[in-house]
Amino acid sequence: MELLNAIVITVNGVVWGWPMIILLLGTHIYMTAKKGFIQRFTITKGIRLSVEKDTKKYIHNLDAKDDTLVPVVK
């Protein structure tokens, strides 16, 4: 059991150290380039949507099982 504990601690130190940081950063750079730098185009829309007041009224969708909201159409 002590050997297993030592192995887990060693692997944990390696995986959650610099290799994980490099893997996450590399994945971020790769996906940003592959998707055409989409963050540049959507960041302003995301900020605007998160700070503006929502004026639409919604009702519960009684047909859906996941309790989603549906905009009211007049």
N, C-alpha and C positions, 0 to 999 in steps of 0.2 A: 504494500500500500504506500509505503514511503517512496518507493521508486516511481510509482504512478503519479504521486503528488509532485515529485521533482520534475518529471517529464512535462506535466501540465503547466507548472510554473514557468519552465523554460520556454515552451511553445507560446504561452501567453505573453511573455516578455518580448519575444521575437515578432509575433503577429501584430500586437497592438503598439508597436514602436514605429520606427521610421518606415518600415515596409508598408504599413497601412496608410500612413500619411502620403507617401509617394503614390501608392495605388489610387487613393481617393483623388488626389490632385491630378494625376495623369488621366483618370477617367473623366474628370471634369473638363479638362482641356480638350480631350478627344471628342467628347459629346458636344461641347460648344462648337468646335470646328465642324463636326459632321452635320449638325443641325443648322448651320449657317448663322451662327451668332444670334440666335433667336432672343436671348436675354436683352440685347440692345433694343429690339423693337417692342418687346412686351413689358419692359419695366415701367414705362410711363403709364401704360394702360392699367397695369396692376396697382400702381400707387393711386391712380385716379379712382379706380373702382373701390379701393379700400377706404378712401377718405370721403367720398361723396355720399350724400344722404340718399337712401333708397326710398323713392316715392311711389313705387308700384305696390299694389295690394296683391296679396297672394291668398289662395285658398288651399286647403288640404286636398290632395289627390286621393279620392276614395277608392279608385280602381287599383292603385299601386299598393303593394305589400310593404314597401319601405318608408311609408309616410312622407312622401315628397310633397313639395309645394308647387302649385301651378298658378301662373299669372291670371288674374281676372281679366277677361276680355268683354268689353261693353259693346 
